[in-house]
């Protein structure tokens, strides 16, 4: 039986995929342009891939990188077993948030339901 939490979207602060703020992007660009640090150390420092740093510091290459991923998406796709494990872990994470009361159901109008 599926978890009730599967249909509830995560809030931005609960989403564990790494995202950079505009301030962090500006800082990456400033550090890279100063010549103090290369792309790999910046990627390690901010916890993202080198490709993400490339897209930030060389926006002209962003279209080429996106096209390569589009052309070679099979190279980046996890196997069925890996994908099943990823989804299983994600469902358990959402369920744990739901049990703790940190995951709020959203009504049809997009506003979180009020606690009774």
N, C-alpha and C positions, 0 to 999 in steps of 0.2 A: 504494500500500500504506500503510495507516495506521501512525502511529508507535506504538511500544510504550508510550510515555508517556501516550497518550490515556486509558487506563483507570486511571492512577495518580492518586489525589487529591492536590491541593496541600496542604502544611502551612500552618497559619495565617500563619506569618511569610513564606511564599512568595506568598501571595495578594495581588495588587497592587490589588485593590479597596480603596478608602480606608475604614478603620474607625476609630471613635473608642473609646478606652478609657473606663471609668467615671470615671477621674480627669480626662480631658480634658472629658467631659460636665459634670462638676462645676465645672471651671474656666470653661467657657463660660457656664454658668448664673451663676456668681459675678460674672464680668466684665459680663455683660449686666445683671444686677440692680443693679450698682454705678452703671450709667449712663455708664461710661467709653467704651463702644464700642457701636455699633449692630450689626444682624444682618449686613449686607453685609461690613463689615470683619472681623467674627469668622469669617465663612465663608471669606474670603480667607486669613486668618491660619491657619486650621486645614485648609485645602485641601478643603473640602466645599461643598455647595450651600447656598444661603440657606434652602431648604426643610428641609434637615437641621437647621440652626440653629433654625428655627421649631418643629420637632417637639420639640427639646430645651427651649427656653425657654417654649413654650406647649403643654404636653401636651394641653390641651383641644382644640386645633386639629388634633392628629395624626390623629384619626379622620376628620375632614373632608378632610384632605389625602390620606389613603390612599384614601378613597372617590372623590375626584376622579381620582386616577390609575387606579383600577379602572374608572371610567366612561369615561375618555378614553385608555385604554391605546394606542389606535392612534396618537394624537398623539405618544407617547413612543417608539414602536417604530421602530427603524432600518429603512431599505429593505433589500431582499434583498442588494443589492450591498454596502451598508455592513456588514450582518451577516456576510456571507461574509468580508470583510476583517478584521473583528473576530475571528472564529473562527480564521482563518488565522494572524493574529499571535499569538493565544493558544496555538495548537498549537506554533508555533515557539518560543515562550517556554518551554513545558513541555518540549519536546524538548531545548532548550539546557540546562535544569536537569538533565535525565536524562543527557545526555552528560557533563556536569561531575561527575555522581555525587551531586548535591544532592537529587535526587528519589528517594525510597525506595519500593519496591513494598510494598504492604500485604497480609499474608496474610488469609485468610478471617475470622480471629478479630479483625482490626483492629490487630494488632501488626506493626510494620515487620519485614521479613525481616532476618536478621543477615547482615552481609557475610562472605563466605567467604575 
